[in-house]
Amino acid sequence: MKKHKMWISVGLAIVVLMISFGIKKHKEESKIVVLEKKAAIEVKENSREIKEIKITEFNESPAGVKNINYAVIETSGRIVKGNCIKMGNFGFESKNGLIGGKTEAGVNVTYTNGKKR
């Protein structure tokens, strides 16, 4: 009977650890999606004629600067790849052949986790 209780305790401990790891990973992904949303808004606010934004990569440097790579499809159908937003204490830095201005219409955004908005 003692062995049985011990295995139940070990099993419960493993389940608790797995759940806590899942929650931590979800919180990290949520923080990344929030930053990606901010980047998409920034692109929309500073570039016109955007139809779609696809976030292709997110990474963070040791200095705390977040690099968000993305591609844009303009309303004309032109695809502009190789864009990067650097986010940090200095604000935002972007641009790579995009038309300056502001996009008024709705923009489709695909995040690194595959979700679309």
C-alpha positions as CSV (number, residue, x, y, z in Angstrom):
1,M,0.0,0.0,0.0
2,K,2.9,2.4,0.8
3,K,4.4,1.8,-2.7
4,H,1.1,2.6,-4.3
5,K,0.8,5.9,-2.4
6,M,4.3,6.8,-3.3
7,W,3.7,6.2,-7.0
8,I,0.5,8.3,-6.8
9,S,2.5,11.1,-5.1
10,V,5.2,10.9,-7.8
11,G,2.6,11.0,-10.5
12,L,0.9,14.0,-9.0
13,A,4.2,15.8,-8.7
14,I,5.0,15.2,-12.4
15,V,1.5,16.4,-13.4
16,V,2.0,19.6,-11.3
17,L,5.4,20.3,-12.9
18,M,4.1,19.7,-16.4
19,I,1.2,22.1,-15.8
20,S,3.4,24.8,-14.3
21,F,5.8,24.5,-17.3
22,G,2.8,24.8,-19.7
23,I,1.6,27.9,-18.0
24,K,5.0,29.5,-18.0
25,K,5.4,28.8,-21.7
26,H,2.0,30.2,-22.4
27,K,2.8,33.4,-20.6
28,E,6.1,33.8,-22.5
29,E,4.2,33.3,-25.8
30,S,1.6,35.8,-24.7
31,K,4.3,38.5,-24.0
32,I,5.8,37.8,-27.5
33,V,2.4,38.2,-29.2
34,V,1.8,41.5,-27.3
35,L,5.1,42.8,-28.6
36,E,4.4,41.6,-32.1
37,K,1.0,43.4,-32.0
38,K,2.7,46.6,-31.0
39,A,5.1,46.2,-33.9
40,A,2.3,45.6,-36.4
41,I,0.5,48.7,-35.1
42,E,3.7,50.7,-35.5
43,V,4.2,49.4,-39.1
44,K,0.5,50.3,-39.9
45,E,0.9,53.8,-38.4
46,N,4.1,54.6,-40.3
47,S,3.5,52.9,-43.7
48,R,0.6,53.3,-46.1
49,E,-1.1,51.0,-48.5
50,I,-0.5,47.8,-46.4
51,K,-2.8,44.9,-46.9
52,E,-1.0,42.2,-44.8
53,I,1.8,41.9,-42.4
54,K,3.5,38.6,-41.7
55,I,5.7,38.5,-38.6
56,T,8.5,36.0,-39.6
57,E,10.8,36.0,-36.6
58,F,11.1,37.3,-33.0
59,N,14.3,37.4,-31.0
60,E,15.7,39.4,-28.1
61,S,19.3,40.4,-27.7
62,P,21.1,40.4,-24.4
63,A,20.8,44.2,-24.2
64,G,17.0,43.9,-24.1
65,V,16.5,45.0,-27.7
66,K,13.7,43.0,-29.4
67,N,14.1,42.4,-33.1
68,I,10.9,41.6,-35.0
69,N,11.3,40.6,-38.6
70,Y,8.4,40.9,-41.0
71,A,7.2,40.9,-44.6
72,V,4.5,43.2,-46.0
73,I,2.0,42.7,-48.8
74,E,0.9,46.1,-50.1
75,T,-2.5,46.8,-51.6
76,S,-0.9,46.8,-55.0
77,G,0.2,43.2,-54.5
78,R,3.9,44.1,-54.1
79,I,5.7,42.0,-51.5
80,V,8.3,43.8,-49.4
81,K,10.5,41.3,-47.5
82,G,13.4,41.8,-45.1
83,N,11.8,44.4,-42.8
84,C,12.8,44.6,-39.2
85,I,11.6,46.5,-36.2
86,K,14.0,47.0,-33.4
87,M,12.2,47.8,-30.1
88,G,13.9,49.0,-27.0
89,N,14.3,52.0,-24.7
90,F,15.0,54.2,-27.8
91,G,11.6,53.5,-29.4
92,F,11.0,51.9,-32.7
93,E,13.3,51.7,-35.8
94,S,12.0,50.3,-39.1
95,K,11.7,50.6,-42.9
96,N,12.9,48.8,-45.9
97,G,11.3,50.1,-49.1
98,L,7.9,50.8,-47.5
99,I,5.8,53.8,-48.5
100,G,5.7,56.4,-45.7
101,G,2.4,57.5,-44.3
102,K,-0.4,55.7,-42.5
103,T,-2.7,52.8,-43.5
104,E,-6.3,53.6,-42.6
105,A,-7.9,50.3,-43.7
106,G,-7.8,47.1,-41.7
107,V,-4.6,45.0,-42.0
108,N,-4.3,41.2,-41.8
109,V,-1.5,40.2,-39.4
110,T,0.0,36.7,-39.1
111,Y,2.1,36.2,-35.9
112,T,5.0,33.9,-35.3
113,N,2.8,31.4,-33.5
114,G,0.7,31.1,-36.7
115,K,-2.4,32.9,-35.4
116,K,-4.0,35.5,-37.7
117,R,-5.8,38.7,-36.9
